[in-house]
C-alpha cells in the first residue's frame, strides 16, 4: 500500500487565456478547469491509474475542503481526511499561456498538535512493505521540521518514506533517511544556494543529498528527463521523450507516482526510473494528470537508462 499525505490540499483553478496576460485591464479566459490539487493527491491519481493500491490523507476545512472531498470521491480512490474547523483550504490559481504556467498558490490551513496526532494515529497502520508519501508544503505556521517530526514519530513502524518538499523542510527530512526524495532543478539550486545551469552540473549536488541522508534521489529535470542517485552509489540518467507540452502542473508528482508504483511492484530501480519518466512526460503532454494508456505508450518508446560513471 502507498499512502499519500497532502498537508495542504487545494482547489486548483486553472485558466487558459485567449491572449497573453495583461496588467491593469480585463483578461478573458479561453478555458477553465477546477480540480482537487496537491502533490500527494496527484501521486495517488497516478498510482490509481496504474492499479497500485493507494489511499489519500490530508487536512480539509470549509467549503473548499468539501469541494476537494467531492472531487476525490468521484475518482473512487480511498480517502481518510482530518477535518479542521473554522478555516478554508486554499485555492491555487494557475494561469496557462501556451505551454507556460503562472501559479498563485494560497497559504492553506494551520493545524494543532491534536490534529497532527490524529494524522499520526491513522498512519500507524502502515509498516514493512508500505510507503508513505509526504508531499507538498507543510501546514501554515508549522516548523520546518514538520515532515521530519512525522517521520520520527513513525520510525518504528518500518514504513518507507518518499518526500517531495522544497527548502528547509526537505533539508530537515534528510536526517530521517527517507527512501526517496524528488527535488527538481530549481529546488536543488535553492537548497544549496548555487546556480545550477545544466543537469550535468547537478551531479555533485545529487550525490551530496545522498550523503546527507536520502537513500535514493530522484531529480526531475523537466525536458531533460531525470537523474536517479541510488542507495548503491550508482547514478542513472534517462532523457525525456519528445512531445508537445500542454501541462507542466503535476508532471513532477506524476514522475514520483510512476517511480513508486514500480518500486511497490518489486521492479528494479532502473525500471522505476523509466516508469517515472513515462508518467511525468505523459502528464506534461496531457491536459491534466495522464491516464494509463498514455503512460504505457510512452514507456514502450523509452530506452534503458544510461549509467554515469
Secondary structure as UniProt FT lines:
FT   STRAND          2..6
FT   TURN            7..8
FT   STRAND          10..17
FT   TURN            23..24
FT   STRAND          29..37
FT   HELIX           39..49
FT   TURN            50..51
FT   STRAND          54..60
FT   HELIX           62..75
FT   STRAND          78..83
FT   TURN            85..86
FT   STRAND          90..97
FT   TURN            98..99
FT   STRAND          100..104
FT   HELIX           113..123
FT   TURN            124..125
FT   TURN            128..129
FT   STRAND          131..135
FT   TURN            140..141
FT   TURN            144..145
FT   HELIX           146..153
FT   HELIX           155..157
FT   STRAND          160..164
FT   HELIX           167..173
FT   HELIX           174..176
FT   STRAND          180..181
FT   HELIX           185..192
FT   TURN            199..202
FT   HELIX           203..211
FT   TURN            212..213
FT   STRAND          216..220
FT   HELIX           222..224
FT   STRAND          226..229
FT   TURN            231..232
FT   STRAND          235..238
FT   TURN            249..250
FT   HELIX           251..264
FT   TURN            265..266
FT   HELIX           269..284
FT   HELIX           292..301
FT   STRAND          306..308
//
